[in-house]
Amino acid sequence: MLTFRRALVISAAVLTLLFIFRSSHSSPTQPKALTADSLVHPEPISKTNAEQPARQETTDPPKAKPKENGAWKGAGSAQINSKKPKTQISLDDVRKRPLRDQLEYQFPYDVDTKFPAYIWQTWKYTPASGEFEEVFREAEASWTILHPTFVHEVITDTVAVHLMRHLYASVPEVLEAYNALPLPVLKADFFRYLILLARGGIYSDIDTAALKSATDWVPTDVPRTSYGLVIGIEADPDREDWAQWYSRRIQFCQWTIQAKPGHPALRNIVANITEETLKRKAEGRLTKDTKNIIEFTGPALWTDIIFSFFNDPEYFDMSTSKGNITWEQFTNIKAAKKAGDVIVLPITSFSPGVRQMGAGEDDDPMAFVKHNFEGTWKPEAERHIGEVI
């Protein structure tokens, strides 16, 4: 007897057989299953479009067209290259090389890199110390206020010794020279070149105040990858008796310098001071006389090094030059001037308010750093004397 339950089972079995039969004899026109190959693909990129590089977002301004001869007409064109591939060699082999080669190996230069966001200053005390002089507080704070994303360090003499030992352990001649210098001012001069060579960034004396951010020092149409050193004019005494007041007809200041690490000018001045210091030490001529500091480690030497760099055939193509680059190319300039990979700012930029030599006031659009001329390295009785004429 066919019961209800048996009827359900038989019905299910019949339906199953019908489903299997139809599946095994499906029509060949049935659509295929959806796969990656069945999706719509974009059209191939044409060769013309494929050869065009993708637009890259960058914080740097677009590259400007190069000017004739790199710097100015007839002055020689720059040949500054990015850093050379650094082949690993043993420390013993490095030590056999000349001092400048050792410094180049330890601190290679790459003009394409960004300026490190460091601000370096030196003083006897840090701002956190109660002994930090109130006269410096507002000026020191201005650097942090205008550069909130920068690392701002005030390095004391004690810390500087350990920092130099860390950075220049592989170049012991430099450490020997630094430790041999008999005056704090000599060490302070040497420190600024040493820290910028090794780490880059901005060095500025403790008695300077920032008026504008360093990001505004150089016109935005100058590619940041086209220069590695920014300097300013300290003195441009356009008068017959200039030699009675200054040591050079155009003198570059070294109380404020911006640099990428490894710059050849910094390498040259570090090597020069090191060699001269060790020579004087060997001859017993290292003294505490402050009269010739400007020539030994100060702005006179710095100026000579810069002009020597401008006229070095290793970095500048002098074949099209009508003569050496001299002070004449920089006197009375009112705007930034580019020579190779060096930006030279007018006297107003780092010396506003001196009311001489064509310098503008503190509110001038080209005024970037205010130097208060405290003469902090001098004996107390000599400070504020003879700083400006």
HELIX and SHEET records of a PDB file:
HELIX    1   1 PHE A    4  SER A   24  1                                  21    
HELIX    2   2 ALA A   36  SER A   38  5                                   3    
HELIX    3   3 LYS A   47  ALA A   50  1                                   4    
HELIX    4   4 LEU A   91  ARG A   95  1                                   5    
HELIX    5   5 LEU A   99  GLN A  106  1                                   8    
HELIX    6   6 GLU A  134  LEU A  146  1                                  13    
HELIX    7   7 ASP A  157  LEU A  167  1                                  11    
HELIX    8   8 PRO A  172  ALA A  180  1                                   9    
HELIX    9   9 PRO A  184  ALA A  198  1                                  15    
HELIX   10  10 ALA A  214  ASP A  216  5                                   3    
HELIX   11  11 ARG A  224  SER A  226  5                                   3    
HELIX   12  12 TRP A  242  GLN A  244  5                                   3    
HELIX   13  13 PRO A  264  GLU A  283  1                                  20    
HELIX   14  14 ILE A  293  PHE A  296  1                                   4    
HELIX   15  15 PRO A  299  PHE A  310  1                                  12    
HELIX   16  16 MET A  318  THR A  320  5                                   3    
HELIX   17  17 TRP A  327  GLN A  329  5                                   3    
HELIX   18  18 ILE A  347  PHE A  350  1                                   4    
HELIX   19  19 GLU A  380  GLU A  382  5                                   3    
SHEET    1   A 2 SER A  77  ALA A  78  0                                        
SHEET    2   A 2 PHE A 316  ASP A 317 -1                                        
SHEET    1   B 6 VAL A 151  ILE A 155  0                                        
SHEET    2   B 6 TYR A 118  THR A 122  1                                        
SHEET    3   B 6 GLY A 201  SER A 204  1                                        
SHEET    4   B 6 THR A 256  ALA A 259 -1                                        
SHEET    5   B 6 LEU A 229  ALA A 235 -1                                        
SHEET    6   B 6 GLN A 251  PHE A 252 -1                                        
SHEET    1   C 7 VAL A 151  ILE A 155  0                                        
SHEET    2   C 7 TYR A 118  THR A 122  1                                        
SHEET    3   C 7 GLY A 201  SER A 204  1                                        
SHEET    4   C 7 THR A 256  ALA A 259 -1                                        
SHEET    5   C 7 LEU A 229  ALA A 235 -1                                        
SHEET    6   C 7 VAL A 342  LEU A 345  1                                        
SHEET    7   C 7 LYS A 337  ALA A 339 -1                                        
SHEET    1   D 2 THR A 208  ALA A 210  0                                        
SHEET    2   D 2 VAL A 369  HIS A 371 -1                                        
END                                                                             
